Amino acid sequence: MTDLYVLLEVERTASADEIKKSYRRIARDCHPDANPDNPEAEARFKEISAAYEVLSDPAKRDRYDRYGSVNGFDMSDPFGSGAGGLGDLFDSFFGSGNPFGGGGGRQRGPTGPPRGEDLETSSVIEFTDAVFGCQCEVEVRTAVRCDDCEATGARKGSSAETCPQCSGTGHVRTVAQSVLGQIVRSGTCNACGGQGQIIPDPCHTCSGAGRIIEEKTYTVDVPAGVDDGSTLKLSGRGAVGGRGGPAGDLYVRLRVKSHDVFERRNNDLVRELRIALTQAVLGAKVELETLDGTEDLKIPRGTEHGKLFRIKGKGVPHLDGRGRGDLLVVVGIDIPSKLEFEEEDLLRRFAAVRGDDVTPVDDGFFSKVKTAFKS
């Protein structure tokens, strides 16, 4: 193993500042970005970086001076994942990967064709369809696979080529200055979009994108119990990615029409039932329309205005399929605004029996009505 002081071109008695200054000078000269086609320069850069990692740490430098090696530090793999390797050092600055392509000195490959965009559309459905479920069709303008080039983006008879800017890796390295010195960052190659390939002879149909824009119609299964504003996700029904990339998702936002009779409150349905005054006083059995058909509803004697009746299990199904809400029936009593002579006469006698104080009768009007009935 080459002496670390020789690698950094300093004496064994060199101070920390002298070691740092020499390291920076050599690193600038042999940095991979300054020597893109020189593998020897990159190898030397790794060696001096590994040497500096040891000699810049007083404890490691002391162990090296004493024993000629550093316990737990493998100089044969300076960018490996072992304890004390520069992979760990760079991970502390850059997260899961170092600027040289990850642990073990391996270069990261291209990111591959990008995923397509997610799309969103809306659909208006009937109230009863939201309650019981249905199928509806939606139309979206989206990107679909180009069949002329089989989604490759290259004209028939041609093919993609390795990107010259990133040499097919899909990533490029940049060097930035900071208070700590030079910082190397790795980013997506702009020339190929991270795919590692370019299309020199693009397909005339899709202009090299590998996809074209079309109107598509999809059938959506709407589950029972959805509500206004619910969003359904159709995985893989969004736009396809360029050059064979996977498709995004399609989100369908539902708009539910209102109903003439029923109103929804969570998973319950609410409706009003108008009954006559006599039915409220004397009781009755009435036919009630529900979304499931006709039900007989018993109105007890003396039912008051606003009385609430609950019919179990006639509401909206739960989305998890476990049961249904209830139907809530609110009673409204119809009070007649105009009465025939006999109707008013009966009510006045009824009021007299109960001792109720009511508005006196209009004698002039009442006499005219009596005369009309006698004639």
C-alpha positions as CSV (number, residue, x, y, z in Angstrom):
1,M,0.0,0.0,0.0
2,T,1.4,3.4,-1.0
3,D,2.4,5.7,1.9
4,L,-0.4,8.1,2.6
5,Y,2.0,11.0,3.1
6,V,3.6,10.3,-0.3
7,L,0.1,10.3,-1.9
8,L,-0.6,13.7,-0.5
9,E,3.0,14.9,-1.2
10,V,3.7,16.1,2.3
11,E,6.2,15.3,5.0
12,R,5.3,13.1,8.0
13,T,5.7,16.1,10.2
14,A,3.3,18.2,8.1
15,S,0.7,20.2,10.0
16,A,-3.0,19.8,9.5
17,D,-3.2,23.0,7.5
18,E,-0.4,21.8,5.2
19,I,-2.1,18.5,4.6
20,K,-5.4,20.2,3.8
21,K,-3.7,22.7,1.4
22,S,-1.8,19.9,-0.4
23,Y,-4.9,17.7,-0.7
24,R,-7.0,20.5,-2.2
25,R,-4.3,21.3,-4.8
26,I,-4.0,17.7,-5.9
27,A,-7.7,17.1,-5.8
28,R,-8.3,20.0,-8.2
29,D,-5.7,18.6,-10.7
30,C,-7.1,15.0,-10.7
31,H,-10.8,15.6,-10.1
32,P,-12.9,13.4,-12.5
33,D,-14.8,16.4,-13.8
34,A,-11.6,18.0,-14.8
35,N,-10.5,14.7,-16.4
36,P,-13.7,13.1,-17.8
37,D,-11.9,10.6,-20.1
38,N,-9.1,9.7,-17.8
39,P,-9.8,6.7,-15.5
40,E,-6.3,7.0,-14.0
41,A,-7.1,10.5,-12.7
42,E,-10.3,9.3,-11.1
43,A,-8.5,6.5,-9.4
44,R,-5.9,8.9,-8.1
45,F,-8.6,11.2,-6.9
46,K,-10.1,8.4,-4.9
47,E,-6.7,7.5,-3.4
48,I,-5.8,11.0,-2.2
49,S,-9.4,11.4,-0.9
50,A,-9.0,8.2,1.1
51,A,-5.6,9.3,2.4
52,Y,-6.9,12.7,3.4
53,E,-9.8,11.1,5.3
54,V,-7.2,9.3,7.4
55,L,-4.6,12.0,7.9
56,S,-7.1,14.8,8.6
57,D,-8.4,12.9,11.6
58,P,-6.0,13.1,14.5
59,A,-6.9,9.7,16.0
60,K,-6.7,7.9,12.7
61,R,-3.5,9.7,11.8
62,D,-2.0,8.6,15.1
63,R,-2.9,5.0,14.6
64,Y,-1.5,5.1,11.0
65,D,1.7,6.6,12.2
66,R,2.0,3.9,14.9
67,Y,0.9,0.8,13.0
68,G,1.0,1.8,9.3
69,S,-2.8,1.1,9.0
70,V,-6.1,2.2,10.5
71,N,-8.2,-0.4,12.3
72,G,-11.6,-0.8,10.5
73,F,-10.4,1.2,7.4
74,D,-9.8,-0.8,4.3
75,M,-7.5,1.1,1.9
76,S,-8.2,-1.4,-0.8
77,D,-11.8,-0.2,-1.0
78,P,-11.6,3.5,0.0
79,F,-15.2,4.1,-1.2
80,G,-16.7,1.0,0.2
81,S,-19.4,0.6,2.8
82,G,-17.2,-0.8,5.6
83,A,-16.8,1.2,8.8
84,G,-14.7,4.3,8.3
85,G,-14.9,4.1,4.4
86,L,-15.5,7.2,2.4
87,G,-18.9,5.8,1.5
88,D,-19.9,6.5,5.1
89,L,-18.2,9.9,5.0
90,F,-20.1,11.0,1.9
91,D,-23.3,9.4,3.1
92,S,-23.2,11.8,6.1
93,F,-23.3,14.7,3.6
94,F,-25.4,13.4,0.7
95,G,-27.8,10.9,2.3
96,S,-28.1,7.5,0.8
97,G,-25.4,7.9,-1.9
98,N,-22.0,9.5,-2.3
99,P,-21.3,11.8,-5.3
100,F,-19.3,9.0,-7.0
101,G,-22.4,6.8,-7.5
102,G,-23.0,4.9,-4.2
103,G,-21.2,2.4,-2.0
104,G,-18.5,0.2,-3.3
105,G,-17.6,2.7,-6.0
106,R,-20.5,1.5,-8.2
107,Q,-21.9,4.1,-10.6
108,R,-25.6,4.7,-10.5
109,G,-27.4,3.6,-13.6
110,P,-29.9,5.7,-15.6
111,T,-33.2,6.4,-14.0
112,G,-35.1,4.9,-16.9
113,P,-38.1,6.2,-18.8
114,P,-40.1,8.7,-16.7
115,R,-43.5,7.8,-15.3
116,G,-46.4,9.4,-17.1
117,E,-48.5,12.2,-15.7
118,D,-51.5,11.7,-13.4
119,L,-54.7,13.0,-14.9
120,E,-57.9,14.3,-13.3
121,T,-61.5,14.5,-14.7
122,S,-65.0,14.6,-13.4
123,S,-68.3,12.8,-13.9
124,V,-71.9,13.8,-12.9
125,I,-74.1,10.9,-11.7
126,E,-77.6,10.5,-10.5
127,F,-78.5,10.5,-6.8
128,T,-79.7,6.9,-6.9
129,D,-76.6,5.8,-8.8
130,A,-74.4,7.2,-6.0
131,V,-76.5,5.3,-3.4
132,F,-76.6,1.9,-5.2
133,G,-73.5,2.1,-7.4
134,C,-73.2,2.2,-11.2
135,Q,-70.9,2.3,-14.2
136,C,-70.2,5.6,-15.9
137,E,-67.9,6.5,-18.8
138,V,-65.4,9.3,-18.7
139,E,-63.4,10.9,-21.6
140,V,-59.9,12.2,-21.1
141,R,-57.3,13.7,-23.4
142,T,-54.2,11.7,-22.6
143,A,-50.9,10.4,-23.9
144,V,-50.9,6.9,-25.2
145,R,-48.2,4.5,-26.6
146,C,-46.9,5.3,-30.1
147,D,-47.4,2.1,-32.1
148,D,-45.4,3.3,-35.1
149,C,-42.1,3.2,-33.1
150,E,-43.3,0.7,-30.4
151,A,-42.9,3.5,-27.8
152,T,-39.1,3.7,-28.4
153,G,-39.2,7.1,-29.9
154,A,-36.8,6.0,-32.7
155,R,-37.8,5.7,-36.3
156,K,-38.2,2.2,-37.6
157,G,-34.8,0.8,-38.7
158,S,-33.0,3.1,-36.2
159,S,-32.3,2.9,-32.5
160,A,-31.4,5.0,-29.5
161,E,-27.8,5.8,-28.8
162,T,-25.8,6.3,-25.6
163,C,-26.0,9.8,-24.3
164,P,-22.5,11.4,-24.9
165,Q,-23.0,13.9,-22.0
166,C,-23.4,11.3,-19.3
167,S,-22.0,8.3,-21.1
168,G,-25.2,6.4,-20.5
169,T,-25.3,6.7,-16.7
170,G,-28.2,9.2,-16.8
171,H,-26.4,11.4,-14.2
172,V,-23.8,14.1,-14.4
173,R,-21.5,15.4,-11.6
174,T,-21.1,19.1,-10.8
175,V,-18.6,20.8,-8.5
176,A,-19.6,23.7,-6.3
177,Q,-17.5,25.8,-4.0
178,S,-18.4,26.1,-0.3
179,V,-16.8,27.3,2.9
180,L,-15.7,23.7,3.3
181,G,-14.1,23.6,-0.1
182,Q,-15.3,21.8,-3.2
183,I,-18.6,19.9,-3.0
184,V,-19.4,17.3,-5.7
185,R,-23.0,16.8,-6.5
186,S,-24.7,14.3,-8.8
187,G,-27.8,15.2,-10.8
188,T,-30.0,14.0,-13.6
189,C,-28.5,14.5,-17.1
190,N,-30.4,17.3,-18.9
191,A,-29.4,16.0,-22.3
192,C,-31.2,12.6,-22.0
193,G,-33.5,13.3,-19.0
194,G,-31.8,10.7,-17.0
195,Q,-32.5,7.9,-19.5
196,G,-28.9,7.5,-20.6
197,Q,-29.9,7.4,-24.2
198,I,-30.7,10.0,-27.0
199,I,-32.7,9.6,-30.2
200,P,-30.7,10.7,-33.2
201,D,-33.4,9.7,-35.7
202,P,-36.8,10.3,-34.0
203,C,-40.1,8.8,-35.0
204,H,-42.1,11.1,-37.3
205,T,-45.4,10.2,-35.6
206,C,-44.4,11.1,-32.0
207,S,-41.3,13.2,-32.7
208,G,-39.2,10.9,-30.6
209,A,-41.5,11.1,-27.5
210,G,-42.6,7.5,-27.8
211,R,-46.2,8.6,-27.1
212,I,-49.0,10.5,-28.8
213,I,-52.0,12.5,-27.6
214,E,-55.5,10.9,-28.0
215,E,-59.0,11.1,-26.6
216,K,-59.7,8.0,-24.5
217,T,-62.9,6.7,-23.0
218,Y,-62.8,4.6,-19.8
219,T,-65.6,2.8,-18.0
220,V,-65.6,3.6,-14.3
221,D,-67.1,1.3,-11.7
222,V,-68.7,3.5,-9.1
223,P,-69.2,1.7,-5.8
224,A,-72.4,2.0,-3.8
225,G,-72.3,4.7,-1.2
226,V,-70.1,7.3,-2.8
227,D,-70.9,10.9,-2.0
228,D,-70.6,14.2,-3.8
229,G,-67.0,15.2,-4.2
230,S,-65.7,11.6,-3.8
231,T,-62.6,10.8,-5.9
232,L,-62.0,7.5,-7.5
233,K,-58.4,6.4,-8.5
234,L,-57.9,4.3,-11.6
235,S,-54.3,3.1,-11.3
236,G,-52.4,3.0,-14.6
237,R,-55.1,4.9,-16.5
238,G,-53.2,8.2,-16.7
239,A,-50.8,9.3,-19.3
240,V,-48.1,6.9,-20.4
241,G,-44.5,7.9,-19.9
242,G,-42.2,8.8,-22.7
243,R,-40.3,6.1,-24.5
244,G,-42.0,3.2,-22.8
245,G,-42.3,4.8,-19.3
246,P,-45.1,3.5,-17.0
247,A,-48.5,5.2,-17.0
248,G,-49.6,7.6,-14.3
249,D,-53.0,7.3,-12.6
250,L,-56.4,8.7,-13.5
251,Y,-58.5,10.4,-10.7
252,V,-62.2,10.8,-11.3
253,R,-64.0,13.3,-9.1
254,L,-67.7,12.6,-8.8
255,R,-70.5,15.2,-8.8
256,V,-73.9,13.8,-7.5
257,K,-77.1,15.4,-8.6
258,S,-79.6,16.4,-6.0
259,H,-82.9,14.5,-5.5
260,D,-86.4,16.0,-5.5
261,V,-87.5,14.0,-2.4
262,F,-84.4,12.7,-0.6
263,E,-81.5,14.5,1.1
264,R,-78.3,12.8,2.2
265,R,-76.8,13.2,5.7
266,N,-73.7,11.0,5.9
267,N,-75.1,7.5,5.4
268,D,-78.7,8.4,6.3
269,L,-81.4,9.6,3.9
270,V,-83.9,12.2,5.0
271,R,-87.3,13.0,3.5
272,E,-90.4,14.9,4.5
273,L,-93.8,13.4,4.6
274,R,-96.9,15.7,4.5
275,I,-100.0,14.3,6.2
276,A,-103.4,15.8,6.9
277,L,-104.5,17.3,10.2
278,T,-107.0,14.6,10.7
279,Q,-104.3,11.9,10.1
280,A,-102.0,13.5,12.7
281,V,-104.9,13.8,15.3
282,L,-106.6,10.4,14.7
283,G,-103.6,8.3,13.4
284,A,-103.3,6.6,10.0
285,K,-101.4,4.1,7.9
286,V,-99.8,5.8,4.8
287,E,-97.8,4.6,1.9
288,L,-94.2,5.9,1.9
289,E,-92.0,6.0,-1.1
290,T,-88.4,4.9,-0.4
291,L,-85.5,4.4,-2.8
292,D,-86.1,0.6,-2.4
293,G,-89.9,0.8,-3.1
294,T,-93.1,1.4,-1.1
295,E,-93.3,1.0,2.6
296,D,-96.3,1.2,4.9
297,L,-95.8,3.7,7.7
298,K,-98.0,3.8,10.8
299,I,-98.8,7.3,12.0
300,P,-99.8,7.2,15.7
301,R,-102.7,9.2,17.1
302,G,-101.6,12.7,18.2
303,T,-98.5,12.9,16.0
304,E,-97.0,16.3,16.2
305,H,-95.6,18.4,13.4
306,G,-91.8,17.7,13.0
307,K,-92.1,14.2,14.4
308,L,-89.2,12.0,13.3
309,F,-89.6,8.4,12.2
310,R,-86.6,6.2,11.6
311,I,-86.7,3.2,9.2
312,K,-83.7,1.0,9.7
313,G,-81.5,-0.1,6.8
314,K,-83.1,2.0,4.1
315,G,-80.4,4.6,3.8
316,V,-77.1,4.7,2.0
317,P,-74.8,1.6,1.9
318,H,-71.5,2.0,3.7
319,L,-68.5,2.0,1.4
320,D,-66.9,-0.8,3.2
321,G,-70.0,-3.0,2.4
322,R,-71.0,-3.4,6.0
323,G,-74.7,-2.4,6.2
324,R,-76.6,0.7,5.3
325,G,-77.7,3.9,7.0
326,D,-81.3,4.6,7.9
327,L,-84.2,6.5,6.3
328,L,-85.3,9.4,8.5
329,V,-88.9,10.6,7.8
330,V,-89.9,14.0,9.1
331,V,-93.6,14.6,9.4
332,G,-95.1,17.8,8.2
333,I,-98.8,18.5,8.9
334,D,-100.9,20.3,6.2
335,I,-103.1,23.0,7.8
336,P,-105.9,24.0,5.4
337,S,-105.9,27.7,4.6
338,K,-109.5,27.7,3.2
339,L,-112.4,25.8,4.7
340,E,-115.8,24.9,3.3
341,F,-118.8,25.9,5.5
342,E,-119.4,22.4,6.9
343,E,-115.6,22.0,7.7
344,E,-115.4,25.3,9.6
345,D,-118.7,24.5,11.4
346,L,-117.3,21.2,12.6
347,L,-114.1,22.7,13.7
348,R,-115.9,25.4,15.6
349,R,-118.0,22.9,17.4
350,F,-114.9,20.8,18.1
351,A,-113.2,23.9,19.6
352,A,-116.3,24.7,21.7
353,V,-116.2,21.1,23.2
354,R,-112.5,21.5,24.0
355,G,-113.0,25.0,25.4
356,D,-110.6,26.5,22.9
357,D,-110.7,30.2,22.4
358,V,-110.8,30.9,18.6
359,T,-111.5,33.9,16.4
360,P,-115.2,34.7,16.3
361,V,-117.1,33.9,13.1
362,D,-117.9,36.7,10.6
363,D,-121.7,36.8,11.0
364,G,-122.3,38.6,7.8
365,F,-120.2,36.1,5.8
366,F,-121.5,33.1,7.7
367,S,-125.1,34.1,7.1
368,K,-124.5,34.4,3.4
369,V,-123.0,30.9,3.3
370,K,-126.0,29.5,5.2
371,T,-128.4,31.1,2.8
372,A,-126.5,29.7,-0.2
373,F,-126.6,26.2,1.3
374,K,-130.4,26.4,1.9
375,S,-131.1,27.5,-1.6
